[in-house]
Structure formats: C-alpha cells, structure tokens
Amino acid sequence: MSALPTLLHGLIDYAGLFPPAKLPMTDAVRNHADYLRGPHAGALGRFIVPLARLTEFEAAHARLAPAAQAGWQLSALAGDDPAADATVIRDFNSRHPSARIVSLETKAATPADVARLIAPFPSDFEIWVEVPGNSDAPAFIAALKATRGATGARPLGAKIRTGGVTASAFPAPADVARFMLACREAGVPFKTTAGLHHPLRGEFALTYEPGSPRGVMFGFLNVFLAAALVHTGGSEADAGALLGEMDAAAFAVSADVITWRGRRFTTAQLAATRQNFARSFGSCSFTEPIEGLQALRWL
C-alpha cells in the first residue's frame, strides 16, 4: 500500500447522525452500507451511533439487503451509566455478528473520573475518552496513562474535538499540538472528532444551511501528518506550524512519501502512526473528505 492509502486506511469514522448533517437513522445507515461497497471503502472506518439509539439502528440495519448487512464495525457513544452501557454492548454484540460494537466513546468530567468510566468493561474492549483541548488536557492524559497500565496493553485512548458548528468550537493549532505531544509522552493514542471535512486547513462554511457563517477549519491531512511528525519525534512548534498550514503548495503526495515543506513522511512512518498513535476522525460526511482529495488531484 502506498503513502496516501496508508494514511487514509480506515481513517474516517462515519458520523452522519450528528451535526451539521444530522441525518435520519435510515439515511445514515444506507449511506454507510453504500460506502462499505464503494470505490473508497478503504478509507471508511466505523459507524458512530449513540447507545441510546441502538434500537433505531437495529431496525434500519435489518432493512438492508442481506449482503449489505455484513462487515459493519460500530463505535458507540456512551450513556450516563457505564455498568448499564457494558450490559447493552454485550447483549447487542451477542445478537449481531455482522454489525458489532468494537469501541466506546465517552467523556470524563475530571481526570479522576476516567477509571470509573471504564471499570465495567472487559480489559480488551477499546474505549476512547474525550478530553478538553486546552491546558487541562495533560492531567486527563496522565489519568489515561495510569489506567492503561504500565505496559499500555489496555486499548484506551484520548479523544479531542477539532471543531463544531461555531467558530468558537475550534481549538487553536497550538492547543492541538500540545495535546499530541502530551499523548506521545504518555504513550496514549488518540482520535479526533468534528470539523475535519476538508483535507487542508482553510476557511469554509460551518454548516450546510444557506448563509451559514464561515470559519477557519482544520484539515484532516494537517492533523494526521502533524500526528506523524509528533510520532517520529517532531517538536510542538513544528506540529503547530503544520496544523496551521493553509498552502496546498506546501504539500506533495507521491507513491511512497507525503512531504510538507521538505519534511518527508514515508509509508512505513504513516503506517506506524496510524496503528500506534493517531487512530481516526469522526465526520458527519464521508464524501466531502474524499471529494476534497480529488479536487487537489491527490486521489
């Protein structure tokens, strides 16, 4: 697999149920089924669904053709009771061999809350804990490190918001760079959510509504190449600069290497980053990220 497909593999967790798309369950499920069998299926990750809407999901999934029901991986958004959530997930997975919940996404109010949130789940179950994208993040990441254990064997990571439907929902590049450095130092992997519809940083409409306000949004290539930079020993300052890069001419994509201002990211480095450090991003659109790469002629 060459450099860009390696970076993209399973990168986009489809969150069509969430703003700004906010699709009905039937439409989001049908879209995911189409993407699973489409030409860019390699970039598709998990279907994100709240545990509170699993009954809706089951009904929509059951209406698909039998062949379209297979091969689904779900990431579930937690409810208010971790013990009840663990039971719901176990019961759901026992009924659905073709559409399994493989991870949980939850949110800790304080660093001390991390251990309580994951306690009811098996030690091999993957959990992502949303942490604030500000100066409080290191304390949460330290709690994740402690809960992962000395060997880091437990599949537990941090989740950061990289946007939303208002300009104030977007953290500064320096904050995201600081978060990545803290994750690297703690040996904690991460995923991101929101605001990553486009390959490169730029000013875009914040919603799909006519006359939507506009704001500067992160690019998903900026974010995951910055992750590769950090994972290979890069500095916080360089990561912040890459996260803030808006010039497409600063990037070059070839078969075996992606380059940013002379910094080379090989296929092997990108594979290691995705496997061990930067997992995926949630997006309410799967087509926009793909179309953005096509517009740049990188895909």
Secondary structure, DSSP 8 states (H G I E B T S, - for coil): --HHHHHHTT-EEE-TTSTTT---HHHHHHHHHHHHTSTTGGGEEEEEEEGGGHHHHHHHHHTS-GGGGTTEEEEEE--S-HHHHHHHHHHHHHH-TTEEEEEEEEE-SSTTHHHHHHTTS-TTSEEEEE--SSTTHHHHHHHHHHHH-TT--S-EEEEEE---SSGGGS--HHHHHHHHHHHHHHT--EEEESS--BSS-EEEESSSSTT--EEEE-BHHHHHHHHHHHHTT--HHHHHHHHT---GGGEEE-SSEEEETTEEEEHHHHHHHHHHTEEEEEES-SHHHHHHHHHTT--
